């Protein structure tokens, strides 16, 4: 849910009203417990929507399994003989499930989203220059090395190092969240964004070199 521009977790026990029978229904529920009508996607966070506690460390296999299971339950074929409103609710649920999965399945997006849930405006979400001299220097030196690379092999070495650094960062981000050190988590997440961008640049540079 968005409150004052920030995501906020919604208590799992919160209740809403079914649009069909007017009975109480959990904000997490995709269908009414009483009449079975498809419910609109409530304003809940992505973790809750897919049945997880807010955490950077997720079982990705379980995430995908739950996502696919939920998507099957709102597949259009199941609603061919339902009312137009039921079909609309199911379609909206599908869209919300897609957004939740795409966010949580990607470590960078998941970290940024979790920071927002915890009341931090993630630096990676800002369209502005990051105020981190060490990171900016690292990025500048990496780009200079990439510009000076004269072979695909030289570019590959830079890409391998950046990829290894990115993998290592995932562990460091996990530890920062576990310690509730949000400043560190924010800083590390921003570095992950820069490494991802650099890896994209290495792919473009390699293609350019191989085309000659």
Rosetta blueprint (number, residue, H / E / L):
1 X L
2 X E
3 X E
4 X L
5 X L
6 X E
7 X E
8 X L
9 X L
10 X L
11 X L
12 X L
13 X L
14 X L
15 X E
16 X E
17 X E
18 X L
19 X L
20 X L
21 X L
22 X L
23 X L
24 X E
25 X E
26 X E
27 X L
28 X L
29 X L
30 X L
31 X E
32 X L
33 X L
34 X L
35 X L
36 X L
37 X L
38 X E
39 X L
40 X L
41 X L
42 X L
43 X L
44 X L
45 X L
46 X H
47 X H
48 X H
49 X H
50 X L
51 X L
52 X L
53 X L
54 X L
55 X L
56 X L
57 X L
58 X L
59 X L
60 X H
61 X H
62 X H
63 X H
64 X H
65 X H
66 X H
67 X H
68 X H
69 X H
70 X H
71 X H
72 X H
73 X H
74 X L
75 X L
76 X H
77 X H
78 X H
79 X H
80 X L
81 X L
82 X L
83 X L
84 X H
85 X H
86 X H
87 X H
88 X H
89 X H
90 X H
91 X H
92 X H
93 X H
94 X H
95 X H
96 X H
97 X H
98 X H
99 X H
100 X H
101 X H
102 X H
103 X H
104 X H
105 X H
106 X L
107 X H
108 X H
109 X H
110 X H
111 X H
112 X H
113 X H
114 X H
115 X H
116 X H
117 X H
118 X L
119 X L
120 X L
121 X L
122 X L
123 X H
124 X H
125 X H
126 X L
127 X L
128 X L
129 X L
130 X L
131 X L
132 X L
133 X H
134 X H
135 X H
136 X H
137 X H
138 X H
139 X H
140 X H
141 X H
142 X H
143 X H
144 X H
145 X H
146 X H
147 X H
148 X H
149 X L
150 X L
151 X L
152 X H
153 X H
154 X H
155 X H
156 X H
157 X H
158 X H
159 X H
160 X H
161 X H
162 X H
163 X H
164 X H
165 X H
166 X H
167 X H
168 X H
169 X H
170 X H
171 X H
172 X H
173 X H
174 X H
175 X H
176 X H
177 X H
178 X H
179 X L
180 X L
181 X L
182 X H
183 X H
184 X H
185 X H
186 X H
187 X H
188 X H
189 X H
190 X H
191 X H
192 X H
193 X H
194 X H
195 X H
196 X H
197 X H
198 X H
199 X H
200 X H
201 X H
202 X H
203 X H
204 X H
205 X H
206 X H
207 X H
208 X H
209 X H
210 X H
211 X L
212 X L
